[in-house]
Amino acid sequence: MYEQQARYRDGLALLARMTGLFAAVLITSVYSLALGVHFGGVVPIWLPGGIVAGVALMARPRDWLPYFLAAFLAFMVAEALTYEGAPHHRLPMSLAFSVADMLDILIVVMLVRRRFPQLADNPHLLHYRALGRVGIIATVLGSAACALLGAAVDRAANGLPFWSSVDTWFRAHLLGMVIVATLTLVLLRQRSRMLGEPGKRLRLLFDVILLTLVTVGVFAQSQYPLLFLIFPPLLYLVYQHRFAGLVIGIGLVATVTNHATAWGWGPFNLLVNHDASMWALLAQVFLGALCVVALPVALAMADRRLLLEQLEESESRYRLLADYATDLIMRVARDGTRRYVSPSVKEMLGWEIDEYIAQGRELIHPDDRSRVREAAEHLWQTGKPMLTQYRIRRRDGEYLWIEALARVAPSPDHPGESELFYTGRDITESVLAEQALAESELRLRTITDNVPAIIAQVDSDQRYTFINAYACSMVGLDSTGILGRTIEEVRGATLFPLLKPHVERAMNGQATTFEYESDASGRHRHLQATYLPVTNARGEHNGFYTLTTDITEIKHAEQQLSFLAHHDALTGIANRLSFHDGITEAIRHASARQSTLLAIMIDVDHFKQINDTYGHAAGDTALREVAERLTASVRKTDLLARLGGDEFVILCHDIDSPATAEALAEKIMEAMRAPVMLGAIPLRVTLSIGMALCRDINDADALLQHADDALYRAKENGRDGYHLMTQGL
């Protein structure tokens, strides 16, 4: 409903404007044509074309069609009312002349609005001289087109000379478009300001009265060619009041000139034997000269005023920014004098403006003064903008870090001089944060460089972006030889295939821990690596961290522990645990193959006496010697173990006959014939040997029990000998 009411109101307003335009065009058309009667059929100035063009230039394009229709109807009515030819030609001639009258309007409006599409919306953004140039060109083109069409109609209907008619039409429409279109455009834009700016309206009235008196006085007499007297008051009016003075002055002079010349008054009467058409030509030339002189002055003054307003606005914005900016803004002369200091100095440094201006370079931290002085000298010499950081003392004695951007530029209020324009901002928090970050990075670097592990970061291209000192020593390269290179380049083509699956897993966002072996810096190492993916703020995987530790010693310790777990610490041969595992596996294997097993139990004869006589060290030496001789006597496939104390056991495979078992016993006995040397003391050590050669036995304890029984028999037989028991043979 509201939209319908708004459209209804807009429609009524448009209809009212169309009616007003119709009336204005009709009246001025009839007036111009009637005035032409007094000049022998020559219209000195065509008024309605300028009115329609001025209205259309200020209107919205969607309103052009209604306005042009109203103007076209007004032209037709005016032509019909003033037509003096045959009645049956009235309508077609009125139509033809109306089309010609509309042609220059359309050309001017289209060309001007094409170049200045926002003429009515943003009048403050106009460049008046550019608008004047475009307007003059459009007017000349439009008036020429209109004159050619109108002259063609005149020749066809009335038989008038073509080029004479072109000249008549062109001058009238050109003056009308230049004067009246400008008048209409200024009236629609200035409105009440056409009466002058507030405070200058009385002065405008006096200046208009002066121009009126001079113009009337010039045309009130016919004895002297005093037309030049009109130029000074007109130009003065334009200079003082710009477009308002131009429009009022040109309009006033044109009105007086047209009417006085039409009634035969004025200096043009000095030309004798000339008709009214010549007077019209002189009036047009005179008015054209006024426009040529006054219009550029008005355009230039308008541009000058616009530039001054823009300059004032720019200066106002600069002053507003400078006065209310949190940054410190200064202008400094070549001798170091501060010519301007922004009010932010109070908030930033605690100084009043006058106090700060009176201060010198002593406010700069002593450690920074020479650097700031050198930077300033370099700036004055090169003129290139420079960014400098330094410390400056507040009024309370504390120092702030300032980041200053300075450049050399012409002084705005000291012609011929240059000044240093300075903008400084407080970066204390940023500097302190950077220092804290640097300290943190130093601590991190110190820690990582001294951690006995390889710590590195790899980017999405598998290139090293960080590596600690320990890693460099491990790889045998410095950081410059590693950073920026790929894993394959650093670790080598031999090792990279082992790392590649784990690299790919880490690049896909999966953590991985693994072990591998590497040869670097002449050493073979066991390494354990952990790859941890790096994820950015968007959740994308763009590399990984590596933590690699050297576990070589741990591996050696594990191997030693494993050896100790399965071997006797004194003799180095297998221990009870290892023998238990071995005999269990041997019985299972022999049972599956139905083969024989030979278990040999051995005791050292009178071992307690050796310990008691020569000491436990001698006993240990004897045990080690026994173990070595037993090792030399048995096959590598046989299992030799020390069960504890002076008790040894041997487990042999594939002994099929008692004779072979006895031969082995004899070999062992023979190996013990040589004495054991306890330093310089020879000691004869003998053994008691019990052997059990069995087939189809499924119990280790039973097998060992048979061997133990045989050992008991050997000891009963006087020791230093052996006894063999068989089962299942």
Secondary structure as the mmCIF struct_conf table of DSSP 4:
data_model
#
loop_
_struct_conf.conf_type_id
_struct_conf.id
_struct_conf.beg_label_comp_id
_struct_conf.beg_label_asym_id
_struct_conf.beg_label_seq_id
_struct_conf.end_label_comp_id
_struct_conf.end_label_asym_id
_struct_conf.end_label_seq_id
HELX_RH_AL_P HELX_RH_AL_P1 TYR A 2 HIS A 38
TURN_TY1_P TURN_TY1_P1 PHE A 39 GLY A 41
BEND BEND1 PRO A 44 PRO A 44
HELX_RH_AL_P HELX_RH_AL_P2 LEU A 47 MET A 58
BEND BEND2 ALA A 59 ALA A 59
HELX_RH_3T_P HELX_RH_3T_P1 PRO A 61 ASP A 63
HELX_RH_AL_P HELX_RH_AL_P3 TRP A 64 THR A 82
BEND BEND3 GLY A 85 GLY A 85
HELX_RH_3T_P HELX_RH_3T_P2 PRO A 87 HIS A 89
HELX_RH_AL_P HELX_RH_AL_P4 ARG A 90 ARG A 115
TURN_TY1_P TURN_TY1_P2 PRO A 117 ASP A 121
HELX_RH_3T_P HELX_RH_3T_P3 PRO A 123 LEU A 125
HELX_RH_AL_P HELX_RH_AL_P5 TYR A 128 ASN A 158
HELX_RH_AL_P HELX_RH_AL_P6 PHE A 162 GLY A 176
HELX_RH_PI_P HELX_RH_PI_P1 MET A 177 ALA A 181
HELX_RH_AL_P HELX_RH_AL_P7 THR A 182 GLN A 190
HELX_RH_3T_P HELX_RH_3T_P4 ARG A 191 LEU A 195
BEND BEND4 GLU A 197 GLU A 197
TURN_TY1_P TURN_TY1_P3 PRO A 198 LYS A 200
HELX_RH_AL_P HELX_RH_AL_P8 ARG A 201 PHE A 219
TURN_TY1_P TURN_TY1_P4 ALA A 220 ALA A 220
BEND BEND5 SER A 222 TYR A 224
HELX_RH_3T_P HELX_RH_3T_P5 LEU A 227 ILE A 230
HELX_RH_AL_P HELX_RH_AL_P9 PHE A 231 ALA A 262
TURN_TY1_P TURN_TY1_P5 TRP A 263 GLY A 264
BEND BEND6 GLY A 266 GLY A 266
HELX_RH_3T_P HELX_RH_3T_P6 PRO A 267 LEU A 270
BEND BEND7 LEU A 271 LEU A 271
BEND BEND8 ASN A 273 ASN A 273
HELX_RH_AL_P HELX_RH_AL_P10 ALA A 276 TYR A 324
BEND BEND9 THR A 326 ASP A 327
STRN STRN1 LEU A 328 VAL A 332
TURN_TY1_P TURN_TY1_P6 ARG A 334 ASP A 335
BEND BEND10 GLY A 336 GLY A 336
STRN STRN2 ARG A 338 VAL A 341
TURN_TY1_P TURN_TY1_P7 PRO A 343 PRO A 343
HELX_RH_AL_P HELX_RH_AL_P11 SER A 344 LEU A 349
HELX_RH_AL_P HELX_RH_AL_P12 ILE A 353 ALA A 358
HELX_RH_3T_P HELX_RH_3T_P7 ARG A 361 LEU A 363
STRN STRN3 ILE A 364 ILE A 364
TURN_TY1_P TURN_TY1_P8 PRO A 366 ASP A 368
HELX_RH_AL_P HELX_RH_AL_P13 ARG A 369 THR A 382
STRN STRN4 MET A 386 ARG A 393
TURN_TY1_P TURN_TY1_P9 ARG A 395 ASP A 396
BEND BEND11 GLY A 397 GLY A 397
STRN STRN5 TYR A 399 PRO A 410
BEND BEND12 PRO A 412 HIS A 414
TURN_TY1_P TURN_TY1_P10 PRO A 415 GLY A 416
STRN STRN6 SER A 418 ASP A 426
HELX_RH_AL_P HELX_RH_AL_P14 THR A 428 ASN A 450
BEND BEND13 VAL A 451 PRO A 452
STRN STRN7 ALA A 453 ASP A 459
TURN_TY1_P TURN_TY1_P11 SER A 460 ASP A 461
BEND BEND14 GLN A 462 GLN A 462
STRN STRN8 ARG A 463 ARG A 463
STRN STRN9 TYR A 464 ILE A 467
HELX_RH_AL_P HELX_RH_AL_P15 ALA A 469 VAL A 475
TURN_TY1_P TURN_TY1_P12 GLY A 476 GLY A 476
HELX_RH_3T_P HELX_RH_3T_P8 SER A 479 GLY A 481
TURN_TY1_P TURN_TY1_P13 ILE A 482 GLY A 484
BEND BEND15 ARG A 485 ARG A 485
STRN STRN10 THR A 486 THR A 486
HELX_RH_AL_P HELX_RH_AL_P16 ILE A 487 ARG A 491
TURN_TY1_P TURN_TY1_P14 ALA A 493 LEU A 495
HELX_RH_AL_P HELX_RH_AL_P17 PHE A 496 MET A 507
TURN_TY1_P TURN_TY1_P15 ASN A 508 GLY A 509
STRN STRN11 THR A 512 ALA A 520
TURN_TY1_P TURN_TY1_P16 SER A 521 GLY A 522
STRN STRN12 ARG A 523 THR A 535
TURN_TY1_P TURN_TY1_P17 ALA A 537 ARG A 538
BEND BEND16 GLY A 539 GLY A 539
STRN STRN13 HIS A 541 ASP A 550
HELX_RH_AL_P HELX_RH_AL_P18 THR A 552 HIS A 566
STRN STRN14 HIS A 567 HIS A 567
TURN_TY1_P TURN_TY1_P18 ALA A 569 THR A 571
BEND BEND17 ILE A 573 ILE A 573
STRN STRN15 ALA A 574 ALA A 574
HELX_RH_AL_P HELX_RH_AL_P19 ARG A 576 ARG A 593
TURN_TY1_P TURN_TY1_P19 GLN A 594 GLN A 594
STRN STRN16 THR A 596 VAL A 604
TURN_TY1_P TURN_TY1_P20 ASP A 605 HIS A 606
HELX_RH_AL_P HELX_RH_AL_P20 PHE A 607 TYR A 614
HELX_RH_AL_P HELX_RH_AL_P21 HIS A 616 SER A 633
BEND BEND18 VAL A 634 VAL A 634
TURN_TY1_P TURN_TY1_P21 LYS A 636 THR A 637
BEND BEND19 ASP A 638 ASP A 638
STRN STRN17 LEU A 639 GLY A 644
TURN_TY1_P TURN_TY1_P22 GLY A 645 ASP A 646
STRN STRN18 GLU A 647 HIS A 653
BEND BEND20 SER A 657 SER A 657
HELX_RH_AL_P HELX_RH_AL_P22 PRO A 658 ALA A 671
TURN_TY1_P TURN_TY1_P23 MET A 672 MET A 672
BEND BEND21 ARG A 673 ALA A 674
HELX_LH_PP_P HELX_LH_PP_P1 PRO A 675 PRO A 675
STRN STRN19 VAL A 676 LEU A 678
TURN_TY1_P TURN_TY1_P24 GLY A 679 ALA A 680
STRN STRN20 ILE A 681 LEU A 683
STRN STRN21 LEU A 687 ARG A 695
BEND BEND22 ASP A 696 ASP A 696
HELX_RH_AL_P HELX_RH_AL_P23 ALA A 700 GLU A 716
TURN_TY1_P TURN_TY1_P25 ASN A 717 GLY A 718
BEND BEND23 ARG A 719 ASP A 720
STRN STRN22 GLY A 721 GLN A 727
#
